[in-house]
Amino acid sequence: MRIGLSFDVDWDPEAMIEDTLNLLKRYPNVNATFFATHKSKALQKAGYEIGIHPNFKPLLMCESDKKML
């Protein structure tokens, strides 16, 4: 059986990413894709697929929200 997981790595610290990668090493039949907002040395070395984590917040904000900022 093959399993695929996706991970949202929205500014996670390297230590947390490394812990997740170490856990995945125990399960060779699990494929993973990481969606990141930043570069991670651990992810780049691990060899998993890395996707772009979009940040849609500016698109979701209405004009009244922009005035409050």
N, C-alpha and C positions, 0 to 999 in steps of 0.2 A: 504494500500500500504506500502511495506517495501522498505527502501532505505539504501544502503550501501556506505560508503565513506572511502577513505583511505587518510591518512595524512603523509607527509614526515616531520619528526621531526629531521632534521639534525642539532643538537646542538642548538635547540631553547631554549631560556631562560624559566625558570619555569613559569614566569608571563604570557608569551604568551601561553604556554600549558594550564595553568589554565583557561585563557580566552576562549580558544577553548572548553575545557571541560564544562565550564559553559554554553556556547552557546548550546552545544549538549544536555544538561539536559532539555532544552526547547522542544526538539523533541524526544520523547520516541520511535518513530518508526524508528529511524535512527540508524543503526549499524555502527560502525567505527573500523577501524584497523589503528594503528599507527606504522609507520616504523621509528625506532629510532637508532641513533648512540651512544646514551648515556643513562644512567639510569636517570629516572625521578620519584621522589616520587609521584608527582601528577598523573602520568600515572599509576603507580603501584596501587595506591589507587582507581582509577576510575573504574577498572574492565573491561576495553576494551581490545581487543586482541592487543598484542604488537609483531611486527615482527622485524627482524633484518634488518637494513638499510645497504645494502652493499656499500662499497666504492671501486669502480672499477678503480679509477684514476690511481693507479700504473700499472694496467694491460693495460690501454689505452695509457700510455706514451711510445713513441718510444725512441730509444737510444739517439737521438739528444736532446730530452727534458731532459733526465736524466743528460746529461753533463752540461746543463744550470743551473741546481739546484746545 
